[in-house]
Each structure stands twice: as C-alpha cells, then as structure tokens.
Amino acid sequence: MTGEEHPLLGLVGMSTMIVRAGDTSVAAGTNDLTVLSSSAAQSLVESACSAALAEYFAPGETSFTESLSIKMLTSVPIGEEVRAHVRVIDVAESTLTFEAAITHINRTIATAEVQRRLVDRISFMARIAAEKIISA
C-alpha cells in the first residue's frame, strides 16, 4: 500500500494545555525566560500525535517518536492556553510523518515535523528489556 492510499493519511489530532511554571524555559533550565519551553512544546505535539492515532491502533499496537524537529517562532507566558494541531502527511511502511503547528489564539507559536513508528507493544518492550540486560 503506498502512502497515497493509506487510510491514516490525512488523519488529524489536537492537544491543548495551559502553560504552567513547570512548562517554562526556566524550569527546563534552557534560559531565564518564564515562557513555554521548546521541550514542553514538543511534548504537546507528541500528545496530539498520540491522540490522532489512539482509535486506529490494532490490539497490542502503539507508536513512539523516532524524530521530531520543532521551530519555535515565538512563545507565550504562564497562564496562557496553547494548542497543537497535527496531520499525517506521509505513511511509509510503519512510519507516519506528521506536520504540526502550535497556536495561541490566532498566532502560530511553533511548527514541527514528527515521525512516529507503529510497533507491537509487547515486542517493543521485550526488545528494550533485552537491551537493558545486555548492557548491564
């Protein structure tokens, strides 16, 4: 099945949060600004991706983020609501590519591209456990 024919192509998701003190750049230790941190923005985008996929998983299937690139255009202070909107723009084998935007009211705060891989939950966790044993 090509990406053009895949039933997940065009799938959308959204996630919302109110910026708290723990979501700021100060809390993340990246600078001294009390605004939405890039790490909190990334988490919001990943949450929107998970929301988009939640009802489409086969039994035992889940996904994880392989890569995420984010461009912070501006930010927002504590107490403001931000929303992440995502859309699947490509499907290649078990990897889904999302385009994303984080908005505050009518402003775009950040844009992102995310690649998530669909995996069998049990097999994935078994591999992680085996890697831990081998590295010990």
C-alpha positions in Angstrom: 0.0 0.0 0.0 1.5 3.4 -0.9 1.4 6.4 1.3 -1.2 8.0 -1.1 -3.7 5.1 -0.4 -3.1 4.6 3.2 -6.2 5.0 5.5 -4.1 7.0 8.0 -3.1 9.6 5.5 -4.7 13.0 6.4 -5.5 11.8 10.0 -5.7 14.8 12.4 -5.2 15.2 16.1 -5.2 18.0 18.7 -3.9 18.6 22.2 -4.3 21.6 24.5 -2.5 22.8 27.6 -2.3 25.8 29.9 1.3 26.9 30.3 2.4 26.3 34.0 5.6 27.3 35.7 6.9 23.8 35.2 6.4 24.1 31.4 8.7 27.1 31.1 12.3 27.5 29.8 13.4 28.4 33.4 12.1 25.1 34.7 13.7 23.2 31.8 17.0 25.0 32.5 17.4 26.3 29.0 17.3 30.0 29.7 15.9 32.5 32.2 12.6 33.2 30.4 9.2 32.3 32.0 7.7 31.3 28.7 6.7 28.0 27.1 9.8 25.9 26.7 10.6 24.0 23.5 10.6 20.7 25.4 7.0 21.4 26.7 6.0 22.4 23.1 7.5 19.1 21.8 5.5 17.1 24.4 2.3 18.9 23.4 2.9 18.0 19.8 3.6 14.3 20.7 0.4 14.3 22.7 -1.5 15.5 19.7 0.1 12.7 17.5 -0.9 10.1 20.1 -4.5 11.5 20.2 -4.7 11.3 16.4 -3.7 7.6 16.4 -5.4 6.3 19.6 -8.6 4.9 18.0 -6.8 3.5 15.0 -4.4 1.1 16.8 -4.8 -2.6 16.3 -4.9 -4.6 19.6 -1.4 -4.5 21.1 -0.2 -1.8 18.8 1.3 1.6 19.8 3.7 4.2 18.5 6.8 6.0 19.5 8.5 9.1 18.3 11.5 8.4 16.1 12.3 12.0 15.3 10.8 15.4 16.0 12.1 18.8 14.7 10.5 21.9 16.0 10.9 25.5 15.1 9.9 27.9 17.8 8.6 31.1 16.2 7.6 32.9 19.4 6.3 31.9 22.8 3.7 32.5 25.4 3.8 33.2 29.2 2.5 31.2 32.1 -1.3 31.0 32.3 -1.9 31.0 28.5 -3.6 28.2 26.6 -1.8 26.7 23.6 -3.0 24.1 21.1 -1.1 21.6 19.0 -2.7 20.6 15.7 -1.2 17.7 13.8 -1.9 15.9 10.4 -0.4 12.8 8.9 1.2 13.8 5.7 3.0 10.6 4.8 2.9 6.9 5.5 5.9 4.7 4.6 5.7 1.2 5.9 5.3 1.5 9.7 6.4 5.1 9.9 4.0 8.0 9.9 5.1 11.6 9.3 3.1 14.4 10.8 3.1 18.1 10.2 2.3 20.2 13.3 1.6 23.7 14.4 1.2 25.1 17.9 -1.1 28.1 18.2 -2.1 30.6 20.8 -5.4 32.3 19.9 -4.7 33.2 16.3 -0.9 33.2 16.3 1.4 30.3 15.3 3.8 29.7 18.2 5.8 26.9 16.6 5.8 24.4 13.7 7.1 20.9 13.7 7.6 17.7 11.8 7.3 14.4 13.6 8.0 10.8 12.6 6.3 8.1 14.6 6.7 4.4 14.2 3.9 1.9 14.8 5.1 -1.1 16.8 3.8 -4.1 18.7 3.8 -3.0 22.3 5.0 -6.4 23.8 7.7 -7.0 21.2 9.0 -3.4 21.6 9.1 -3.7 25.4 10.8 -7.1 25.2 13.5 -5.7 23.0 14.1 -2.8 25.4 14.3 -5.2 28.4 16.8 -7.4 26.4 18.9 -4.4 25.6 19.0 -3.4 29.3 20.2 -6.9 30.3 22.9 -7.0 27.6 24.2 -3.5 28.6 24.3 -4.4 32.3 
